[in-house]
Amino acid sequence: MSARILIIDDDLPSLALVEYLLQSAGHATTTADDGERGMREALTQRFDLIISDLHLPGLTGYEIVARLRATPEWRRVPVVAVTASSMVGDRESVLAAGFDGYISKPIEPENFVIEVQRYLETAPAGGGS
């Protein structure tokens, strides 16, 4: 299943790796290297999944997910945090903030696409606006 995925991350090596892995798996990707650009992309295109870092310039990943969840058509689109924040309780805070999932950095290339696929399989058909 090919999906349209938005990747928002200001760490360019991580952004490039995630984009490469997802494109290699047959997905179409759009990237943004700051929160404001990511939010603009999210609101102007249709995506099946959004992957976002938490700590971004402009808008944080938390602000992005809060804004998306406030928009009815975006409540159905999975938003997954991919972050280096891996302290005790971080996963729970991320999920409580409205993210559908949490993948810690550094990502494991062997498992990353499989993890992303799980979120795509549980998403309702149709994507966001």
N, C-alpha and C positions, 0 to 999 in steps of 0.2 A: 504494500500500500504506500503510494507516494503522498506525502503531505507537504503543505506550505508551513514553514516554521520561521518565526522571527527569533533572532538571537540578539540579546542586548548584553554587551560586556565591554568594559573599558580596558580590560587587559587584552591587548591585541594578539599575543600568542595563543591565549585561551580561546579567543573569538575565532581565530583562524583554524585552530584544531577542531573545535566543535563544528564549524562550518564544513570543513573537509570531511569529517566523519559522517555528518548527516547527508551531504551531497553524494558521498561514496555509496551510501545506502539507498540512493535514489530520491531523496527529498529535495524540494525546492526551498532555498533559504534566502532570507533577507537579513542584513545585519545592521546594527546601530552601535556606536561606541560611546554613547551617553544616554542618560535617561530621557531627556527631552526629545531627542531624535527617535528613540525607541517608541515613545508614546505617540509621536506623530505617525510613525509607520503603522503602529497598531490601529490607530483610528482611521487610516486612509486605505488600508488593504485588508483582505480577508486572510486570516491565518487559522490553521488547525491546532497550533500549539505555539506558546511563547516560552522561551527560555531566557531567564534574566538573572544577572548577578544582583546582589543586594546593594552593594556599595558602588554607586555610580555618580559621576558628575551630573549636575542638573537636577534630575529627579532620582530618588533612590528606587531600588526594586520594590520596596514596601509601598512607596507612593504610587508607583505604576500599578501594582496589583490592586490597591485600594480604589484608584480611579477606574480601572477596568471593571472591577466588581460592582461599582456603582452604576454601570451602564448595562441594562438588561441583556442586550445581545452578546455582551462579553462575559456574562456569568457562566456560560456553557463552555468556553474555551479554556482548556487546561493551561495554567501558568506554573512553570517549574523553576525553582531557584537553583542555580548552580553557583556555589559560593565556597570560598575558603574558610568561612565562618563555621567552625566545627566544635565549638565549646558545648559542654553539657547544657541541654535546654534549647540550643539553637534550632534544632529540627522542629521542636514543638512550637516555638515562637513563629517560625516561618509558616507552618501549617495554620496556626491560629490567625495569622495576618491575612489569610486568604489564598495562599499558594496551594496548589494541588500536590506538589511534591518537592523534594529536596535532594539534590545530588551534590556531594562535597567534592571540592577540588583538592588535590589534583585529580582530574577525571581519569578513569581507567579506560583507555580506548577500546579494549576488548569487550567491555561491558556497557559502554555508554549508549550505543545505539539500541541495545536490548532494553535498557532502562527507559529510554525515551519512547520506544515502541509501546511499552506498557501504558504510558499516559495517553498515547494516541488511540490505543484500543479501547480505553475506557471513556474517551470523549464522545459526546453526542455528535452525530453527523451534521455538517453544515457550517461549522466554524463561526467566526465572529463577523462583525459588520463589514 
